[in-house]
Amino acid sequence: MEDAISQDTTMHQRLLEHLTTAVLLLDGELRVRWMNPAAEALLAVSLSRVHGISLDTLLGGDESIDDVLAKARDAFHPYTQREARITP
């Protein structure tokens, strides 16, 4: 059973790594825990450089995204943003 779960996890991670859409995984404190290569390319950073950094710090102090994500987290709802302006 554990082997099947491990294979599923590996398959899902491979799928996420090959998407052209940027995907970030945040913890409960909205700190970066994982990002796929598309996110690394979009944000011009590597996961090893930003792992554990808060999203607002990564995005240059954009507290509005923190508010939206905190509400989604507290309500146990997913959040997707189709288009966003990211300024350095």
C-alpha positions as CSV (number, residue, x, y, z in Angstrom):
1,M,0.0,0.0,0.0
2,E,2.8,2.5,0.9
3,D,4.5,1.7,-2.4
4,A,1.4,2.6,-4.3
5,I,1.0,5.9,-2.4
6,S,4.7,6.6,-3.1
7,Q,4.2,6.0,-6.8
8,D,1.1,8.3,-6.9
9,T,3.0,11.0,-5.1
10,T,5.9,10.7,-7.5
11,M,3.6,10.8,-10.5
12,H,1.8,13.9,-9.2
13,Q,5.0,15.7,-8.5
14,R,6.3,14.9,-12.0
15,L,3.1,16.3,-13.5
16,L,3.4,19.5,-11.5
17,E,7.1,19.9,-12.5
18,H,6.3,19.7,-16.2
19,L,3.4,22.1,-16.2
20,T,3.9,25.4,-18.0
21,T,1.7,27.0,-15.4
22,A,3.5,28.4,-12.3
23,V,2.5,26.4,-9.1
24,L,3.6,27.4,-5.6
25,L,2.9,25.3,-2.4
26,L,2.7,27.4,0.7
27,D,2.5,26.4,4.4
28,G,0.0,27.7,6.9
29,E,2.0,30.8,7.5
30,L,2.1,31.5,3.7
31,R,5.8,30.7,3.4
32,V,7.1,29.0,0.2
33,R,7.5,25.2,0.6
34,W,7.7,24.2,-3.0
35,M,7.5,25.6,-6.5
36,N,7.6,24.1,-9.9
37,P,10.1,25.1,-12.6
38,A,7.5,27.4,-14.3
39,A,7.2,29.4,-11.1
40,E,11.0,29.6,-10.7
41,A,11.2,30.9,-14.3
42,L,8.3,33.4,-13.8
43,L,9.7,34.8,-10.5
44,A,13.3,34.5,-11.6
45,V,14.3,32.6,-8.4
46,S,15.2,29.1,-7.4
47,L,13.3,27.1,-4.8
48,S,16.5,26.6,-2.8
49,R,16.9,30.4,-2.6
50,V,13.3,31.2,-1.5
51,H,12.3,28.1,0.5
52,G,10.7,29.2,3.7
53,I,10.4,32.9,2.7
54,S,7.0,34.5,3.1
55,L,5.0,35.1,-0.1
56,D,4.6,38.8,0.5
57,T,8.5,39.1,0.8
58,L,8.9,37.1,-2.4
59,L,6.4,39.3,-4.2
60,G,7.8,42.6,-2.9
61,G,5.5,43.3,0.0
62,D,2.1,42.7,-1.7
63,E,0.0,42.3,1.4
64,S,-3.3,42.1,-0.6
65,I,-2.4,38.6,-1.8
66,D,-1.7,37.6,1.8
67,D,-5.1,38.7,2.8
68,V,-6.8,36.8,0.0
69,L,-4.8,33.6,0.7
70,A,-5.3,33.8,4.5
71,K,-9.1,33.9,3.9
72,A,-8.9,30.9,1.5
73,R,-6.7,29.0,4.0
74,D,-9.1,29.8,6.9
75,A,-12.1,28.7,4.9
76,F,-10.4,25.6,3.5
77,H,-11.0,26.8,-0.1
78,P,-8.5,26.5,-2.9
79,Y,-7.2,29.7,-4.6
80,T,-6.4,30.3,-8.2
81,Q,-5.3,33.5,-9.8
82,R,-5.5,33.5,-13.5
83,E,-3.7,36.7,-14.2
84,A,-1.5,38.7,-11.9
85,R,0.9,41.7,-12.1
86,I,4.2,41.0,-10.5
87,T,6.4,44.0,-10.1
88,P,10.1,43.7,-9.0
